């Protein structure tokens, strides 16, 4: 039996584990899953003859090394900052490794050692990053092979709630790590290039400069810019491209409403609030407003943000219960961002019958045979239930497929890698189609950079 070790079994592990267990008999696989908490995995898959689970503290070097030594390939589904110790062990014990996370500087520094040992460390092989890379390179390489010159590339991804489960005014629920949603866009300006001109959007303006998208069969969306689109010019071999923009998809109206939290200061994660555990939701909201012996919290907020009482923005804030005087925060020494996450989780957590949705959309502008052309490529995936979510499918399945292809010697190129080569993306995209993860392409008139940008 060939042993695949999965370290970390969080939200996106269900489809990953199911895929490998479904293949385990024909591929002669033994699956070993180690996590600090394994109850959920045991409940879902515990009776499978080719699955072993064990409690693993990744910081316990003895336990970690023993598990890695006994495996043929390692899949790390840990938070990104914890991959590096696993990676060093994989080099020491000559093991290939797969992660869904962005390549960190520390991981990149291991490239020479990984190549020296003829190992494969495949990273960024989830949905975003992952399927975005593969689906983009699939079209970009095709354009280049025909002799085309790339002029424009825009890429957008969003984890959203499926239309049938869209039951709040924000048209949004948490489908991934809530903390990442609350702190999105922080840590520097969003950077991209537009018609040969570099553009920078500071955090306090990020959610008021959005691009509208019309995606086949799924309606109208908006997108705000990701933090750094520029580095992907080199990754995709597009160093001289005039327009490069990557963004995050939301339903129309979300960004304008989210901007209220930024203007208030509720997304700040740099300081803690005194006595936060005993504070009510109303107290928390009042922290960011001027003192008045007469005006209510509601009146002060509407005045500060210039929101009319009949504005849908006001209805969205009311819906979140942020003016509740009795509901307690219950978090000790919490930052504003942590408190906001707690408040939002009350309203935006998926219920048992809810389904999520992943939407991805690319625009490719290019010149071929003296004519400017444009291709749009879109993917929409709907989750099955709370176990096999669209997020779990689109993150877990590429990881699982890549791991098995590395194990079987079908992916051979060594190094610290992204899935941007034909050797990797072509077979994985083809297999994903069998799971309903496929792209629809259409050619449209070339418009250049035409974002319908909303600026406020």
ROTORTOR-781526 format. One record per residue: residue in one letter; x, y, z of N, C-alpha, C, O in turn. Coordinates in steps of 0.1 Angstrom, whole numbers, plus 2048, in hexadecimal, padded with zeros to 3 digits. Layout:
<nodes>
AXYZXYZXYZXYZ ...
</nodes>
This chain:
<nodes>
X8087F480080080080080980D80081380D807 X8058177F880C8237F880582D8017F882F801 X80C83380A80683B81580784A81281185080F X7FB8508117F985E8107F686481D7EC861823 X7FE86D8227FC87482F7F688182D7FC88A825 X7EA8848337E48918337E68978407E189184A X7EC8A28417EE8A984E7E58B584E7E68BF846 X7DB8B58577D18BF8587C48BB8517C58B7845 X7B98BB8577AC8B68517A18C08547978BD85B X7A38CC84F7998D785178D8D68487898CC843 X7878E284577B8E383D77C8DE82F7738D882A X7888DF8297898DB81B78E8CD8197918C980E X78F8C58247948B882378B8AD81E78F8A281A X77E8AF81F7748A581C77589F80E77589380C X7758A88047768A37F678489D7F37858947EC X78E8A37FA79C89E7F879C88F7FD7A18867F6 X79788D80979887F80F78F87680779386A805 X78387A80477A8717FC78086D7EF77F8617EB X7868767E878C8737DB7968687DC79685E7D5 X79F86A7E67AA8607E87A58537ED7AB8487E9 X79B8537F57968467FA78E83F7EF78F8337EE X7878467E67808407DB78A83A7D17878307CA X79783F7D17A183A7C87AA8307CF7B38297C9 X7A882E7DC7B28267E47B48187E07BF8137E1 X7A98117DD7AA8037D97B18017CC7BB7F97CB X7AD8087C17B38077B47C180C7B47C98087AC X7C48167BC7D281C7BC7DB8177C77E681C7C9 X7D680E7CF7DD8087DA7E28127E47EE8137E7 X7D881A7E97DC8257F27D78228017CD81D803 X7E082680A7DC8278187DC83681C7E683D819 X7D183B8217D08498247D284B8337CB84583B X7DB8548377DD8578457DA8658487E186E841 X7D18698517CD8778537D187A8627CC87486B X7D98848637DD8898717D88978737DB8A086B X7D289A87E7CD8A78817CB8A88907CB89E897 X7CB8B48957C98B68A47BC8B18A87BA8AD8B4 X7B28B189F7A48AC8A27A08A489679F8A888B X79D89789979A88D88E78C88888F78887F888 X78388D89977688889B76D88988E76787F88B X76E89488776589687B76A88C870761886869 X77688A86E77B88186477787386777386C85E X77886F874774862878765860876761855872 X75D86A87874F86987674C86786874385E864 X75286E85F74F86D85175586184A74F85B841 X76185D84D76985384676F84884E77683F849 X76C84885B77384086577383186277B82A867 X76982C85B76781E85976F81984C76F80D849 X77582284577B81E83878881683B79081A844 X78980B8357958028387A28088347AD803839 X7A281182B7AF8178267B282582C7BA82C827 X7AB8288387AD83483E7B283284D7AC82A854 X7BD8398507C183A85E7C28488637C785185C X7BC84B86E7BD8598747C48588817C484E888 X7CB8638847D18648917D28738957D387C88C X7D38758A27D48838A77E28888A57EC8818AA X7E489389F7F289889C7F38A78A07EB8AF89B X7FC8AA8A88008B88AB80C8BB8A28178B58A4 X80A8C38988158C588E8218CB89482C8CA88E X8208D18A082B8D78A78338CD8AF83E8CF8B4 X82E8C18B08358B68B783E8AF8AC8398A78A4 X84B8B38AD8548AE8A285589F8A185689A896 X8558988AC85688A8AC84A8838A584C87B89C X83E8888A88328828A283288689382F87D88A X83689289083589788283F88F87983C88A86E X84B88D87E85688787785287887585487286A X84D87287F84986387E83F86187383F85886B X83586A87382A86986982F86C85B82C864851 X83887585983E87984C84786D84784686A83B X84F86884F85885D84B85085184685584A83D X84484F84B83C84384783384583B82C83C837 X83485183582C85482983385481C84085681C X82C8528118328538048318617FE8398657F6 X8278688028258767FE81D87D809815877810 X82088A80A81A89281581089D80F8148A4806 X80489D8147FB8A98117FA8B181E7F58AC828 X7FE8BD81D7FC8C68297F08D08277F18D881E X7E68CE82F7DA8D782E7DA8E083B7CF8E583F X7E68E28407E78EB84C7E68F98477E78FC83B X7E49038517E591184D7F39148477FC90D84B X7F391D83E7FF91F83580C92183E81791C83A X80B92784981792B85181D91E85782891F85C X81691385781B90785E8218FD8548278F3858 X8219008478268F683D8358F483E83A8EA83B X83C8FF84284B8FF8408528F484885B8EE842 X84D8F18548548E685B8518D985585A8D0855 X8458D78508428CA84984A8C983D8508BF839 X84C8D48358548D58298638D182C8698C9825 X8688D68378768D383A8788C483D8828BE839 X86E8BE84486E8B084786D8A883A87389D839 X8658AD8308638A68248708A581C87389B815 X8788B081D8858B081688F8A681D89689E817 X88F8A682A89789E83289588F83089E88782F X88888C82E88487D82D88087A81E87A86F81C X88388381588188080787287D80386F8727FE X86988680785B8848048568907FC85989B7FE X84E88D7F28478977EA83B89D7F38378977FC X8378A97EF82E8B07F88248B87EF8288BE7E4 X8188BA7F480D8C17ED8078CB7F78038C6802 X8058D77F37FD8E07FB7F48E97F27F68EA7E6 X7E98EF7F87E18F87F17E49067F37DE90F7ED X7EF9097FB7F29177FF7FB91E7F58029187ED X7FB92B7F68049337EF8139307F381592C7FE X81C9317E982A92E7EC82F93A7F48309457F0 X83393780083994180984894380584E93B7FE X84E94E80A85C95080886594580E86E940808 X860940819868935820867928817871920816 X85B92581185A91A80986291C7FC8689127F7 X8629287F686992A7EA8789287EC87F9237E3 X87D92B7F888B92A7FB89091B7FB89C9187FB X8869127FC8899037FC88B8FE7EE88E8F27ED X8889067E48889017D68948F97D28938EE7CC X8A08FF7D58AD8F87D18AE8EB7D88B28E17D1 X8AB8EA7E48AC8DD7EB8A28D37E68A58C77E5 X8968D87E388C8CF7DE8908C97D088F8BD7CE X8958D27C889A8CD7BB8A68C47BC8A78BA7B5 X8AF8C77C58BB8BF7C88B78B17CB8BE8A77C8 X8AC8AF7D38A88A27D789D89C7CE8978927D1 X89B8A37C289289E7B888489C7BE87D8927BB X8808A57C68728A57CC8698AF7C686D8B87BF X85C8AC7C88528B57C384A8BB7CF8448B47D7 X84A8C87D08428CF7DA8388D77D283B8E37CE X82C8D27D08218D97C98198E17D28138DC7DB X8198EE7D08128F87D88078FE7CF8068FD7C3 X7FE9067D67F490F7CF7EC9067C57E99097BA X7E78FA7CA7E08F17C27D28EF7C87CD8E47C8 X7CC8FA7CD7BE8F97D27B59007C87B58FC7BC X7AD9097CC7A49107C37AA91E7BF7AC9217B3 X7AD9267C97B39337C77BC9357D27B893B7DD X7C99317D17D092E7C57CE91F7C17CD9167CA X7CE91C7B47CE90E7AF7C690D7A27CC90E798 X7B990B7A37B190A7977B291778F7B2917782 X7B49237967B692F78E7C292F7867C293277A X7CE92A78C7DA9297847D891F7787DC92376D X7D391477A7D29097707C990E7657CC90C759 X7BD9137687B491775D7B99237567B692574A X7C192C75C7C79377567D193374C7D2937740 X7DB92A7517E69267487E191D73D7E791D732 X7D691673E7D090E7347CD9177287CF91371C X7C792372A7C492C71F7D093471B7D293670F X7D89397247E39417207ED9397187F293F70E X7F092D71B7F99257137F49227067FB9226FC X7E79207057E091E6F87E192A6EF7E49296E3 X7E09366F47E19436ED7EF9446E87F29486DC X7F99426F18079436ED80B9396E281293C6D9 X80692D6E38099226D98049266CC8099226C1 X7F992E6CB7F49326BE7FB93F6B97F89436AE X8049446C180B9506BD80595D6C18099686BD X7FC95C6CB7F59686D07FD96F6DA8069696E1 X7FB97C6DB8019846E57F79896F07ED98F6EC X7FA9856FC7F19897077F199870A7FC99E70C X7E599E70B7E49AC70D7DE9AF71B7E19B9722 X7D59A671F7CD9A872C7CA99A7327C699172B X7CB99A73F7C798E7477C19937547C799A75C X7B498F7567AD9927637A89857687A397C760 X7A99837757A497677B79D9797887A2981790 X79297378A78997579678496879C78195F795 X7849687A977F95C7B07779607BC77B96A7C3 X76C9597BF76595C7CB75F9507D17599477CA X76094F7DF7589457E674C94B7EB74C9547F4 X7409477E673394D7E97299437EE72C9377EF X71E9487F271293F7F570B93C7E97099457E0 X7069307E76FE92C7DB6F19347DB6EC9377E5 X6EC9377CF6DF93F7CE6D493A7D76CC9417DD X6D292C7D76C79277DF6C99287EE6BF9267F6 X6D592B7F26D892D8016DB93B8046DF93E80F X6D89457FB6DB9537FD6CF9598046C595D7FE X6D195A8116C595E81A6C796B8226C096E82B X6D297381F6D497F8266D698B81C6D9988811 X6D59978216D69A38196E49A58136E69AC809 X6EE99F81A6FC9A08156FF99680970A998803 X6F698D8076F89837FD70697C7FF70D9797F5 X70997980B71697380F71596B81C70E96E825 X71C96081C71E95882872D95382873395281D X73294F83374094B83474193C82E73A933833 X74993B82474B92E81E75A92982075D91E81C X76293282677092F82877493583576B93983D X78093783878593D84578094B84778395483F X77794D85177195A85377B965855779971851 X78696285C79096C85F79697285279997E851 X79896984879E96E83B79497883479898182D X78797683777D97F83177E98D83877E997831 X77F98C84577E99984D78B9A184A78A9AD84A X79699A8497A39A28477A79A38387B29A8836 X79F99F82F7A29A08217A79AE81C7A09B8820 X7B19AE8157B69BB80F7C09C38187C59CD814 X7C29BE8247CB9C682D7D99C282B7DC9B8824 X7E29CA8307F19C782E7F79CE8228029CA81F X7F19D881C7F79DF8117EC9E28067E19DC807 X7F09EA7FD7E79EE7F27E69E27E87EF9DA7E6 X7DA9E27E27D89D97D77DF9DE7CB7DF9EA7C8 X7E69D57C37EF9DA7B87EB9D27AC7EA9C67AC X7EA9D97A17E89D37947EC9DC7897F19E778C X7EC9D877C7F09E07717E49E17677DE9D7764 X7E19ED7637D59EF75A7DA9F774E7DEA0374F X7D99F17427DD9F77367EB9FE7377EEA09732 X7F49F673D8029FA73E805A04749811A0874B X7FBA077517FDA1175D7FBA0976A7F1A0276C X805A0A773803A047807F9A0B7887F8A17788 X7F1A0378F7E6A087987E7A037A67EB9F77A8 X7E4A0B7B07E5A077BE7D8A0C7C57D5A187C4 X7D2A037CC7C6A077D37C8A057E27CA9FA7E6 X7C8A107EA7CAA0E7F97BFA077FF7B3A077FA X7C1A0180A7B79F88117AAA0081379F9FB811 X7ABA0D81779FA1481B796A1880F78BA1D810 X79CA15802794A177F6791A0A7EF789A0A7E5 X7969FF7F47969F37EC7889EE7E97859EA7DD X77E9EF7F27719EA7F07679F47EA75B9F27E9 X76DA007E6765A097DE769A0A7D0765A137C8 X773A027CC777A017BE7759F37B977F9EB7BB X76A9F07B47679E27B07649E17A175F9EA79B X7669D579C7639D278E7579C978D7569C0795 X74E9CD7847429C57827459B977874C9BB76F X73F9AE77B7419A277273399C76F72B99B778 X73199876372599175E72A98375B731981751 X72697976372B96C76171F96375C714963762 X72295C75271895474B70F94C75471394475C X70294F7546F894775B6F894976A6EF943771 X70195176F70195377E6FF9627826FF96478E X6FD96B7786F997877C70598277D70F97F777 X70298D78470C99878571399779270D99579C X72099979272899979E7319A679E7329AD794 X7389A87A97429B27AA74F9AC7AF74F9A17B5 X75A9B37AD7679AD7B27709B97B67709C47B0 X7779B77C17819C07C678F9BA7C47909AE7C3 X7989C37C27A69BF7BE7AD9B77CA7AC9BB7D5 X7B49AD7C67BD9A57CF7C99AE7D27CC9B87CB X7D09AA7DC7DB9B37E17E69B47D77EB9C07D5 X7EB9A97D07F69AB7C77F49A37BB7F69967BB X7EF9A97B07ED9A37A37FA9A279B7FB99A792 X8039AB79E80F9AD7968189A179681E99E78B X81A99A7A182398F7A181F98479882897B794 X81398379480E97878B81297B77C810972774 X81798677981C98876B82797E76982797875E X83197E77283C97577083896677183C95E76A X82F96377B82A95577D82495077182694476D X81C95876A81595475E81C956751817954746 X82995C75283095F74682A96B73E82B96B732 X82597474681F98073F82698D74481F997747 X83398D74483A99974A8379A67428389B0748 X8349A57358319B172E8239B472B8209BD723 X81A9AD73280B9B07308079BD73580D9C273F X7FE9C472E7FA9D17317F09D273C7F09DC744 X7E89C873E7DD9C87487DE9BA7507DC9B0749 X7DF9BB75D7DF9AF7657D89B27727DC9BB77A X7CD9AB7757C49AE7807BF9A27867B999A77E X7C099F7937BA9947997B19997A47B49A27AC X7A59947A679B9997AF79398E7B67939837B2 X78C9927C078398A7C877498D7C57709997C6 X76C9837C275E9857BE7559857CA75697D7D4 X74C98E7CA74098F7D37349937CB7359977C0 X7289917D171C9967CC71B9A57CC7219AB7D5 X7159AB7C27149B97C170E9BF7CE7049BB7D2 X7159C97D37109D17DF7189CD7EB7189D47F5 X71F9C17EB7269BD7F77319C67FB7339CA806 X7399CA7F17459D27F47429E07F97489E4803 X7379E67F47339F37F972F9F28087339FB810 X7289E880B7249E68197309E28227319E782D X7399DA81D7449D682574D9E28287539E2833 X74D9EB81F7559F78217529FF82D75AA06833 X7459FD832741A0483E7499FF84A74DA07853 X74C9F284B7549ED8567639F28557699F5860 X7689F48497759F9848776A0884C77FA0C853 X76CA1084876BA1E84C76AA2085B76FA29861 X762A16861761A1787076EA13877770A17882 X775A0A871781A0487877F9F687E7879F1885 X7749F087A7719E38807799D787B7799CC881 X7809D98707889CE86A7969CF86F79F9C786B X79A9D88777A79DA87C7AB9CE8857A49CA88E X7B79C88837BB9BD88A7C89BF8927D09B6895 X7CC9CC8947D99D08997D99D38A87E39D58AE X7CD9D48AE7CD9D78BD7C19D08C37B79CB8BC X7C19CE8D07B69C78D87AE9D18DF7B39DC8E3 X7A29CD8E37989D68E97969D28F87949C68FB X7989DC9017969D990F7889D491277E9D990D X7889C991B77B9C49207729C09147669C1916 X7789BB90A76F9B78FE7659AC90175B9AC8FB X7699A390A76099890C75399C912749995911 X7529A791A7469AB92073E9B69187349BB91C X7449B990C73E9C39047329BE8FC7339B28F7 X7289C68FA71D9C28F27209C68E37299CD8E0 X7189C08DA71A9C48CC7189D38CA71F9D98C2 X70E9D88D170C9E78D07179EF8D571B9F98D0 X71D9EA8E17299F18E67349F18DC73B9FB8DB X7369E68D67419E58CC73F9EF8C07489F68BD X7339EF8BB7309F98B0733A078B5738A0F8AD X72FA0A8C1730A188C673EA1C8C8741A288C9 X748A128CA756A168CC75BA1F8C1764A278C4 X756A1D8B575CA248A9755A318A6758A3789B X74CA358AE744A418AB746A4C8B674AA498C1 X744A588B2746A638BB73DA638C7732A5E8C6 X741A688D2739A698DE72EA738DC730A7E8D6 X722A708E0717A798E070EA768EC70AA6A8EE X70AA7F8F5701A7C9006F3A7A8FC6EBA76904 X6F0A7D8F06E1A7D8EB6DFA738E06D5A6D8E0 X6E8A738D66E5A6B8CA6E7A5C8CC6F0A588D4 X6DFA548C66E0A468C76EBA408BF6F1A488B6 X6EFA348C16FAA2E8BA6F6A2D8AB6FEA308A2 X6E9A2A8A96E4A2989B6E5A368946EAA37888 X6E1A4189A6E1A4E8946F0A528916F3A58887 X6F9A5089B707A5489970DA4C88D714A52886 X70AA3F88C710A3888170BA3C874713A3E86A X6FEA3F8736F8A438666FEA51862700A53856 X700A5986C705A67869714A66865718A6D85C X71CA5D86C72AA5C86972CA5685B735A5B853 X724A4C857726A4584A71DA4B83F71EA46834 X715A5584370CA5B839703A51833702A50826 X6FCA4983B6F3A3F8366E5A4383A6E2A46845 X6DCA438306CEA468326C7A3A8396CBA2F837 X6BCA3D8406B5A328476AEA2883D6ACA1D841 X6ABA2D8316A5A248276AFA1E81E6ABA18814 X6BCA208206C6A1A8186C7A0B81B6C7A07827 X6CAA038116CC9F48136D89F281B6D99E8822 X6E19FB81B6ED9FA8236E99FA8326EF9F283A X6E0A028366DBA028446D49F58476D69F0852 X6CD9F083E6C69E38406D09D88426CE9CF84B X6DB9D883B6E59CE83C6EC9CF84A6EF9C4850 X6EE9DB84F6F49DC85C6EA9D78676EF9D1871 X6DE9DB8666D49D78706D39C88706D29C287B X6D49C18646D39B38636DD9AC86C6DB9A1870 X6E99B286D6F49AC8746F39AD8836FB9A788B X6E99B48886E69B68966F19BD89E6F49BA8AA X6F89C68977049CD89D6FF9D78A87089DD8AF X6F29DA8A96EE9E38B36E79DD8BF6E19E38C7 X6E99CF8C06E39C88CB6EA9CB8D86F69CA8D9 X6E29D08E26E89D48EF6EA9C98F96F19CB903 X6E59BD8F66E69B29006EF9A78FB6F59A0903 X6F19A58EE6FA99A8E970899E8EC70D9A98E8 X7109958F371D9988F77279928ED7259888E6 X7339998EC73E9958E37449888E874597E8E0 X7479878F574C97A8FB75A9768F775E96B8F9 X7629808F177097D8ED7799868F57779928F5 X7829808FC78B98790579798D8FD79D9878F4 X79A99A9007A59A18F97A599F8EA7AF99C8E4 X7999A28E479799F8D679B9AC8CE7999B78D3 X79F9AA8C17A19B58B87939B98B278A9B18B3 X7929C58AC7869C88A57829BE89A7779BA899 X78C9B989378A9AF8887849A288E77C99C888 X78A99E8997859928A07779938A476F98A8A3 X77399F8AA7669A18AE75C9A28A275199C8A3 X7609A98987589A988C75599B88674A998882 X76099388675E98588175497E88A74C976884 X75498089774A9798A073C97E89C73397589C X73A98A89B72D99089772898A88A71C986889 X73198A88072D98687372A97787372197286C X73196F87B72F96187B72195D88071C95287D X71C96688970E96388D7049638826FA95B882 X70796B8786FD96C86C7029658606F9962857 X70E96385E71495F85171995185171F94C847 X71694985B71B93B85B711933853704934855 X71692A84A70D92284270591984B70A912855 X6F89188496EF90E8506F190084A6F78FF840 X6EB8F78516ED8E984D6E98E683F6EF8DE838 X6DE8EC83A6D98EA82D6DF8F38226DB8F2816 X6E78FD8266ED90781D6F79008136FE8F7817 X6F89068077029027FE70B90E7FA70691A7FA X71790C7F87209177F47239167E571E90D7DE X72A9207E072D9217D173A9277CF73E9317D6 X7429227C674E9287C174C92D7B37479267AA X75093A7B174F9407A475D9457A076494B7A8 X76194179476E94578E76C94B780765945778 X77395577D77195C77077E96276B785969773 X78295F75F78E96475978B96C74C782969745 X79397774A79397E73D7A197E7377AA98173E X7A197A72A7AE9797237AD9827177A597F70E X7B498D7177B599570B7C29937037CD99270A X7C19916F67CE98E6EF7CD9926E07C29956DB X7D89936DA7D99976CC7DE98B6C47E89856C7 X7D79876BA7DA97B6B17D797F6A37CC98369F X7E197D69A7E098068C7DB98E6897D3991681 X7E19976927DE9A56907D09AA6957CC9B5693 X7C99A169C7BC9A46A17BB9A36B07C09996B5 X7B59AC6B77B39AB6C57A79A36C879C9A56C3 X7A999A6D179E9906D579D98F6E47A69936EB X7929896E97909876F778897B6FA77E9786F3 X78D97370378796770878396871778B96E71F X77796471A77296472877095572C76A94D724 X77595173877494373C76E94374B77494A753 X76393C74D75D93C75A75A92E75F758925758 X75B92D76D75792177474E92478075192D787 X74491C78173B91D78D73991079373490678C X73C90E79F73A9017A67319037B273390C7BA X7278FA7B471E8FB7BF7218EF7C87238E47C4 X7218F27D57248E77DF7188DD7E070C8E17DD X71B8D17E57108C77E77098C97F46FD8C87F5 X7118CB7FF70C8CC80C7178D28157218D7810 X7158D182271F8D782B72C8D082D7368D5832 X72C8C38287398BB8287408BD81B74C8C081B X7398BB81073F8BC80373B8C97FD7338CA7F3 X7418D480273E8E17FD7468E47F074F8DC7EC X7428EE7E97498F27DD7578F67E07608F37D9 X7598FC7EC7679007F076F8F37F377B8F37EF X7698E97F97718DD7FC7748D67EF77F8D07EE X76B8D67E676D8CF7D97788D67D17818D07CC X7778E37D07818EA7C778E8EC7CE7988EF7C7 X78F8EB7DB79C8EB7E27A28DC7E27AD8DA7DF X79A8D37E779E8C67EA7A18BD7DE7AB8B57DE X7998BE7D479A8B57C87A78B87C17AE8AE7BD X7AB8C47BE7B88C67B77C48C17BF7CD8BC7BA X7C38C37CC7CE8BE7D57CF8AF7D47DA8AA7D2 X7C38A87D57C389A7D47C88957C77D088B7C6 X7C389A7BC7C78967AF7D68987AC7DD88F7A7 X7DB8A47B17E98A67AF7F289D7B77FC8987B2 X7EE89A7C37F58917CC7F68837C580187D7C5 X7EB87E7C07EB8717BA7F38707AD7FA8667AB X7F387B7A67FB87B79980A87C79C812877795 X80E8837A781C8837AB8208767B082B8717AC X81786F7B881A8627BD81C8587B282484F7B2 X81485A7A781485079C81F85479182084D787 X82785F79483186378A82C86A77E83486B774 X82086E77E81A87577281E88477281F88A768 X82188A77E82789777F83589578483788F78F X83F89977C84D89577F8568A178286189F788 X8538AD77D85C8B877F85E8BC78D8558BE795 X86B8BC79286E8BF7A086E8CE7A386F8D679A X86D8D17B086E8DF7B48638E37BD8598DB7BF X8638EF7C28588F67C984F8FC7BE8539067B8 X8448F67BB83C8F97AF82E8FF7B28288FD7BD X8299057A781B9097A681690079A81E8FC792 X8088FE7998038F678E8018FE7817F690077C X80C90377C80B90C77081190676381190C759 X8168F976481C8F27598118E97538088E475A X8128E77468098DE73F8098D07457FE8CA745 X8148CB7498158BE75080C8BD75B8078B275E X80A8C87628018C876E7F38CB76B7EA8C476F X7F18D77657E38DC7637DA8D475A7CE8D375C X7E08CF74F7D88C87457D08BC74B7C48BB749 X7D78B27517D08A77567C78AA7627BD8A3764 X7CB8B376A7C38B67767B68BE7727AB8BA777 X7B78C77697AB8CE7647A18C475E7958C575F X7A78BB75679E8B174F7978A875978B8A5758 X79E8A476479889B76E78D8A377678389D77A X7908B07797878B87807798B977976F8BB77F X7798B976C76D8BA7647638AF7687578B1768 X7688A376B76089877075989B77D750893780 X75D8A57847578A879174F8B579074B8BB79A X74C8B97837448C578174C8D27837458DD783 X7598D17837618DE7847678E07767728DB773 X7608E876E7648EA7607618F975C7598FF763 X7688FD75276890B74E76090C740762904738 X75891773F75291A73375892672D75A930733 X75D92472076492F71975B93570F75292F709 X75D94270D75694970175F9546FD76695B705 X75F9576F07669626EA75D96E6EA75296D6E5 X76297A6EE75A9866EE7629916E776E98F6E6 X75B99C6E37639A76DD76E9AC6E776B9AD6F3 X7799AF6E27849B56EA7819C36EF77E9CC6E7 X7809C46FC77D9D17027889D77097879E370E X7949D070A79E9D571379A9D57227929CD726 X7A09DE72979C9DF7377909E77397909F4737 X7849E173B7779E873B7709E37477669DB746 X7739E775376E9E175F7619E676575C9E076E X75B9F075F74F9F67657529FA77474A9F777C X75E9FF776762A02784759A0B78B755A16786 X755A0879774EA117A0757A177AA75EA107B2 X758A247AA761A2B7B3759A347BC751A3C7B7 X75BA337C9753A3C7D275CA407DE757A477E6 
</nodes>
